[in-house]
Amino acid sequence: MLGGVYGLMSLGINLVWGVMGVVNLAHGDFIIAAGFLTFWAFAKLGLSPLITFPASAAMGFVLGAATQKLLLGRVSEGRAAAKTSLLMTFGVSYILINSAQLLFGNEFQTVMYLPGSWHVSGLDFARSRTLAFAMAAAASLLLWAFLRFTFAGRAIRAVSQNTDGASVCGIDIPRIRVVSFGLGAALASAAGVLLVTIFAISPAMGTGYTVRSFAVTVIGGLGSFPGALLGALVLGTSEVFSGYFLSAQIANGIAFLLFLLVLLARPQGLLGRKPT
């Protein structure tokens, strides 16, 4: 169930990487920002995470699209473009971290939504995690349908496969990049709503979730939609079992270990294509 949420948050970084070739270092901070928005709406307004889920995704899309349009889109293409984009997203990361600290403080917060568990055939299913998994699965399915059956989705796939060929076919590359970065931030924000119902979060935790998202992407294979979901399942299962049988400290570092092992044994990831 945890892997399902990890899968949703990794799809965003995978999408941005596939279209732009840039690792969004602010990805985890979009997750945390949405988590705190959900906490504030739940604590102050009594709004269910089911309501803030689409609102946070919309907020993430607007912020992501604005980041691409106003910042990353102004970077001239060339050798230094990737480095400059990394530095820009690093700056956006710190803006989000400090904004969250100013608005909410440095304390850990969580949303106690649907406590308890359901008992099915002798098994216990935590209600919050079951709901988070179901919503993550629904969002992932909607993304797959969007990329598969809509013109904008097919354009995004075309740009990720061959930018020059897509441009020749008349696809507006800058607009597709704006939409792609916005979708990546929206997926991260949607995952943040679900994570805050499972874990306690603080403003400084964004980097950890960026690393997890990138680890899932590398484990599954860069640019692979099924690979991202498989990598999330591997990471989520590994974290839960290592935390149960070993310790929470080891569970927190398991993403780094899997990341290194996959890079050494299979650099293209579990379902990624081997470079030619």
C-alpha positions as CSV (number, residue, x, y, z in Angstrom):
1,M,0.0,0.0,0.0
2,L,2.9,2.3,0.8
3,G,4.4,1.4,-2.6
4,G,1.2,2.6,-4.3
5,V,1.7,6.1,-2.9
6,Y,5.4,6.0,-3.7
7,G,4.5,5.1,-7.3
8,L,2.2,8.1,-7.6
9,M,4.9,10.5,-6.4
10,S,7.6,9.0,-8.6
11,L,5.5,9.2,-11.7
12,G,5.8,13.0,-11.5
13,I,9.6,13.0,-11.5
14,N,9.6,10.3,-14.2
15,L,7.4,12.5,-16.4
16,V,9.5,15.6,-16.0
17,W,12.7,13.6,-16.7
18,G,11.3,11.9,-19.8
19,V,10.2,15.2,-21.4
20,M,12.8,17.6,-20.2
21,G,15.8,15.5,-19.1
22,V,15.8,17.4,-15.8
23,V,15.6,16.1,-12.2
24,N,13.3,18.4,-10.3
25,L,15.1,18.9,-7.0
26,A,11.9,20.7,-5.6
27,H,9.8,17.6,-6.3
28,G,9.7,16.5,-2.6
29,D,9.0,20.0,-1.5
30,F,5.8,20.1,-3.6
31,I,4.9,16.9,-1.7
32,I,5.5,18.5,1.7
33,A,3.7,21.7,0.7
34,A,0.6,19.8,-0.3
35,G,0.8,17.8,2.9
36,F,0.8,21.0,5.0
37,L,-2.0,22.5,3.0
38,T,-4.0,19.3,3.7
39,F,-3.2,19.5,7.4
40,W,-4.2,23.2,7.6
41,A,-7.5,22.5,5.8
42,F,-8.3,19.5,8.0
43,A,-7.3,21.2,11.3
44,K,-8.7,24.7,10.7
45,L,-11.6,24.1,8.2
46,G,-12.5,20.4,8.9
47,L,-12.1,19.5,5.3
48,S,-11.5,15.9,4.4
49,P,-8.4,14.9,2.5
50,L,-10.8,13.6,-0.2
51,I,-11.7,17.2,-0.9
52,T,-8.2,18.7,-0.6
53,F,-6.8,15.9,-2.9
54,P,-8.0,17.5,-6.2
55,A,-7.5,21.0,-4.8
56,S,-3.8,20.3,-3.9
57,A,-3.2,18.6,-7.3
58,A,-4.6,21.8,-9.0
59,M,-2.4,24.0,-6.8
60,G,0.6,21.9,-7.7
61,F,-0.2,22.1,-11.4
62,V,-0.4,25.9,-11.3
63,L,2.9,26.2,-9.3
64,G,4.7,23.7,-11.5
65,A,3.5,25.3,-14.8
66,A,4.5,28.8,-13.5
67,T,7.9,27.5,-12.5
68,Q,8.5,26.1,-16.0
69,K,7.0,29.1,-17.7
70,L,8.7,31.8,-15.7
71,L,12.0,30.2,-14.7
72,L,13.0,27.0,-16.5
73,G,11.5,28.1,-19.8
74,R,13.8,31.1,-20.0
75,V,17.0,28.9,-19.9
76,S,18.5,28.7,-23.3
77,E,19.1,25.2,-24.6
78,G,22.7,23.9,-24.6
79,R,25.2,22.1,-22.6
80,A,24.7,24.2,-19.5
81,A,20.9,24.0,-19.6
82,A,20.6,20.9,-17.4
83,K,22.9,22.3,-14.8
84,T,21.1,25.7,-14.7
85,S,17.7,23.9,-14.4
86,L,19.0,21.9,-11.5
87,L,20.2,25.1,-9.7
88,M,16.8,26.7,-10.4
89,T,14.8,23.8,-9.0
90,F,17.2,23.8,-6.0
91,G,16.3,27.5,-5.4
92,V,12.5,26.7,-5.8
93,S,13.1,23.9,-3.2
94,Y,14.4,26.4,-0.6
95,I,11.6,28.9,-1.3
96,L,9.0,26.2,-0.6
97,I,10.9,25.0,2.5
98,N,11.2,28.4,4.0
99,S,7.6,29.4,3.1
100,A,6.3,26.2,4.9
101,Q,8.5,27.1,7.9
102,L,7.2,30.6,8.1
103,L,3.5,29.6,7.7
104,F,3.5,26.3,9.8
105,G,6.6,26.2,11.9
106,N,9.1,23.4,12.1
107,E,6.9,21.0,14.0
108,F,5.9,17.6,12.7
109,Q,2.2,17.4,11.7
110,T,-0.1,14.7,10.5
111,V,-3.7,14.2,9.6
112,M,-5.6,11.6,11.8
113,Y,-8.1,10.6,9.1
114,L,-9.8,7.2,9.2
115,P,-8.0,5.7,12.2
116,G,-8.3,2.0,12.9
117,S,-8.3,-0.9,10.5
118,W,-10.6,-3.2,8.5
119,H,-10.6,-6.9,9.2
120,V,-10.8,-9.1,6.1
121,S,-10.3,-12.9,6.1
122,G,-8.1,-12.7,9.2
123,L,-6.0,-9.8,7.9
124,D,-5.9,-6.2,9.2
125,F,-5.9,-3.4,6.7
126,A,-5.1,0.1,8.0
127,R,-8.0,2.3,6.8
128,S,-5.8,5.3,6.0
129,R,-3.3,3.3,4.0
130,T,-6.0,1.4,2.2
131,L,-7.7,4.7,1.2
132,A,-4.3,6.2,0.2
133,F,-3.5,3.2,-2.0
134,A,-6.9,3.3,-3.7
135,M,-6.7,7.0,-4.5
136,A,-3.1,6.7,-5.7
137,A,-4.1,3.8,-7.9
138,A,-7.0,5.9,-9.3
139,A,-4.8,8.9,-10.0
140,S,-2.2,6.6,-11.7
141,L,-4.9,5.1,-13.9
142,L,-6.2,8.5,-14.9
143,L,-2.6,9.6,-15.8
144,W,-2.2,6.5,-17.9
145,A,-5.5,7.1,-19.7
146,F,-4.5,10.8,-20.3
147,L,-1.1,9.8,-21.8
148,R,-2.7,7.0,-23.9
149,F,-5.9,8.5,-25.3
150,T,-5.7,12.3,-25.4
151,F,-3.9,14.4,-28.0
152,A,-1.9,16.3,-25.2
153,G,-0.9,13.0,-23.7
154,R,0.3,11.6,-27.0
155,A,2.2,14.8,-27.6
156,I,3.9,14.4,-24.2
157,R,4.9,10.9,-25.2
158,A,6.2,12.0,-28.5
159,V,8.4,14.8,-27.0
160,S,9.8,12.3,-24.5
161,Q,10.7,9.9,-27.3
162,N,12.1,12.4,-29.9
163,T,12.0,16.1,-29.4
164,D,13.1,17.0,-33.0
165,G,10.6,14.6,-34.5
166,A,7.8,16.0,-32.4
167,S,8.8,19.5,-33.4
168,V,8.7,18.6,-37.1
169,C,5.2,17.2,-36.6
170,G,4.0,20.6,-35.4
171,I,3.9,19.9,-31.7
172,D,4.5,23.1,-29.6
173,I,7.5,21.9,-27.5
174,P,7.5,24.8,-25.0
175,R,3.8,24.4,-24.2
176,I,4.2,20.6,-23.8
177,R,7.1,21.2,-21.3
178,V,4.9,23.6,-19.3
179,V,2.1,21.0,-19.2
180,S,4.6,18.2,-18.3
181,F,6.2,20.1,-15.4
182,G,2.8,21.1,-14.2
183,L,1.6,17.5,-14.3
184,G,4.7,16.4,-12.4
185,A,4.1,18.9,-9.7
186,A,0.4,18.0,-9.6
187,L,1.3,14.3,-9.1
188,A,3.7,15.2,-6.3
189,S,1.1,17.4,-4.6
190,A,-1.5,14.6,-4.8
191,A,1.0,12.2,-3.2
192,G,1.6,14.7,-0.5
193,V,-2.1,14.7,0.5
194,L,-2.0,10.9,0.9
195,L,1.4,10.8,2.7
196,V,0.3,13.2,5.4
197,T,-2.5,10.8,6.4
198,I,0.1,8.0,6.9
199,F,3.2,9.8,8.3
200,A,4.0,12.9,10.2
201,I,5.8,15.4,8.1
202,S,7.9,18.5,8.6
203,P,9.1,21.3,6.2
204,A,12.6,19.9,6.0
205,M,11.5,16.4,4.8
206,G,11.1,17.3,1.1
207,T,14.7,16.3,0.2
208,G,14.1,12.7,1.5
209,Y,11.0,12.3,-0.7
210,T,12.9,13.7,-3.7
211,V,15.5,11.0,-3.1
212,R,12.8,8.3,-2.8
213,S,11.1,9.5,-5.9
214,F,14.3,9.5,-7.9
215,A,15.3,6.1,-6.4
216,V,12.0,4.6,-7.5
217,T,12.4,6.0,-11.0
218,V,16.0,4.6,-11.3
219,I,15.0,1.2,-9.9
220,G,12.1,0.9,-12.3
221,G,13.8,2.5,-15.3
222,L,13.9,6.1,-16.4
223,G,10.9,6.9,-18.7
224,S,9.0,3.7,-18.0
225,F,5.5,4.1,-16.6
226,P,5.2,0.4,-15.5
227,G,8.8,0.6,-14.2
228,A,7.9,3.4,-11.9
229,L,5.1,1.4,-10.3
230,L,7.2,-1.7,-10.0
231,G,10.1,0.3,-8.5
232,A,7.7,1.8,-6.0
233,L,6.4,-1.6,-5.0
234,V,10.0,-2.8,-4.5
235,L,10.9,0.3,-2.4
236,G,7.7,0.3,-0.3
237,T,7.9,-3.4,0.5
238,S,11.7,-3.1,1.3
239,E,11.1,-0.2,3.7
240,V,8.3,-1.8,5.5
241,F,9.9,-5.2,6.0
242,S,13.4,-3.7,6.9
243,G,11.7,-1.4,9.4
244,Y,9.8,-4.3,10.9
245,F,12.6,-6.9,11.1
246,L,15.6,-4.5,11.6
247,S,15.1,-0.9,12.5
248,A,13.5,2.4,11.4
249,Q,17.0,3.9,10.8
250,I,17.8,1.1,8.3
251,A,14.4,1.5,6.7
252,N,15.1,5.2,6.1
253,G,18.3,4.4,4.3
254,I,17.0,1.4,2.2
255,A,16.3,3.7,-0.7
256,F,19.9,4.6,-1.0
257,L,21.0,1.0,-0.9
258,L,18.6,-0.1,-3.6
259,F,19.5,2.9,-5.7
260,L,23.2,1.9,-5.6
261,L,22.6,-1.8,-6.1
262,V,20.4,-1.2,-9.2
263,L,23.0,1.3,-10.7
264,L,25.7,-1.3,-10.3
265,A,23.8,-4.4,-11.4
266,R,21.3,-3.0,-14.0
267,P,21.9,0.8,-14.8
268,Q,18.8,0.9,-17.1
269,G,16.5,-0.2,-14.2
270,L,14.2,-3.2,-14.0
271,L,12.0,-2.3,-17.0
272,G,14.1,0.4,-18.6
273,R,15.6,0.1,-22.1
274,K,19.3,-0.5,-22.4
275,P,21.1,2.4,-24.1
276,T,22.2,1.7,-27.7
